[in-house]
Amino acid sequence: MSANMSPRAFLRVPPIALATVLAAGSMLVLRVLRPVAPRLQLTLRNAAFRAWGRILCRLMGMRIEVEGTPPSGRFLLVANHVSYVDIMLIASQVSAAFVGKADLRGWPLLGWGFGVSDTIFIDRARKKDILQVTGRVKDCLTRGLGVAIFPEGTTGNGEDILRLKPALLQLAAEEGQGVLYATVSYRTEGQPTARQTVCWWDDTPFMIHLLRLLSLPSFEATLRFGEQPIHADDRKLLAEQLREAMMRIFTPIV
C-alpha cells in the first residue's frame, strides 16, 4: 500500500459505489416520467441528484461551507475547476446538468452515474461537439433544469482561475441570459495540502488520486456564489467579465 493511502480509503469505496448505484438507478427509472409528467420528473430527479451529491461529499469526508445563495430553477452557472470533487460539491447544493469532458464516460461506475444524471459530455477537440452541446444546454434550460459549466476547459492547481473559454457562453450572449458564477476552494489541516490531494491537475491516474483523497480523515470545501448574474452580448467579453467577478471571491488553494 502506498504511503499516501490508508485502509480508510478502501473502506469508503463500497458505500460511495452503493450510493452512486442507488441515486443513478433512481434517476434512470424516473426518466419514464418525463414524457407524461415532466414537472414531477424534474422535481424527483433534482431531489435524487442533490441527495447523491450530499451523500458522496459526506462519505468522502468533505466539510462544506457555502457563502451566497445557491441558484434554483432555470439558470446557467459557471465555476472554476480543480478536481472531480467539484461536481459532487456543487451537486450537493444545486440541481443542474453538468457539462463535462467526454472521457468521464469511461470512469468506473461514476461515469455511468454522470451519464444518467443528464451530464452533457463534450470533446473540446471537435468543433461539432460545441454546436451539439449548445443545443443540449438549451434543451435543459427549456425543461427548467439549471446547467453548470466549467469554462476553463481543464482542471487547474487551485493557485489561480485559468482564462475562461468563451465557446459555451455563446448561447447566453445571443439570448441575453445572465450567467451566474461560483468559486470552489479546498483546504486540509496540515500535510498533505489540498493542492496535493484534492486538486487533480497532473497525470496521476484517477483511481490512484481518488484513493489518496479518500485516505484523508476529512477536508474543507468552500463554495461561494456570486450575488448578481453577468450580462454581455459578446461571448468573449462575457468570459472576461465572469473571470474578473470570480477572481474577486476566489480563495487560492495551497
Phi, psi and omega in degrees: 000136180298149179296339181270003181241156178225163176304335179305321182298316183287333176287333181278337185298312182301314179293328176296317179296317180296315179299322179293317179298314182294315182292314181294321177298321178296315181293327178293314180296321182294343180299335181293340180278344188302315181290332187256331181216070187299322181292317177297317180299317181294319179297314180290322177299315181296322179296316179294322181295312180295321178298317178300314180298315183293319180294315180296319178300317180294317181294331178281350182087020182277126174256121192255134170240125181248131176239135185089182185254119176297140180285162177218167179074222182268117181203161172240122186237133174245150180212158173286165190222119179234346185194162174297337180291344174304322181296314180296319181298309181293321179298333180289344185241336182226155176259114185206161165264136181262145169264117185230159182294149188299329184286356173300331181302329185273359180289140180303122176062309180300326179299319176295318179299316177298319184298318183276354180259030174071016177300136179259108184276141182223138171251101187293345178283345181252116182297330179299327181297326180300315180294317181295317180294319178301319177297319180289324175300315179298320178299316179297315180297322178297324178288348182094012181262134176290160179229131179248132184233143172251086190285358172295335177084353178199173177270142176254180181269005176087357179286329185208173171258123182292165177300134181278131177279130190275352190306314184281001177263001182300317181300314180296320180294319182292320186264000178070024181277133176291143180249124177276161182217156179210161175231147176244144178210150184227155179212140173245161178267110180081213182253149355286161185281167178296325178297329181277332189247321183270313178294139180232090187231357179255200185262020176296129178303148185306310185295324178295315179297316181299315181294324176293319178297315182289348177283342178293138174302318178192168173207159184257140178236135175242124179243114182248130177256136176291158185279321187232145176291155179258134179242141171194145181266007176235126187295326179292318177295321178299316179298318180294316181292323177296315180297318178300317180293321180294320181297331181290338181243008184272135172253115180301148181264135180245000000 
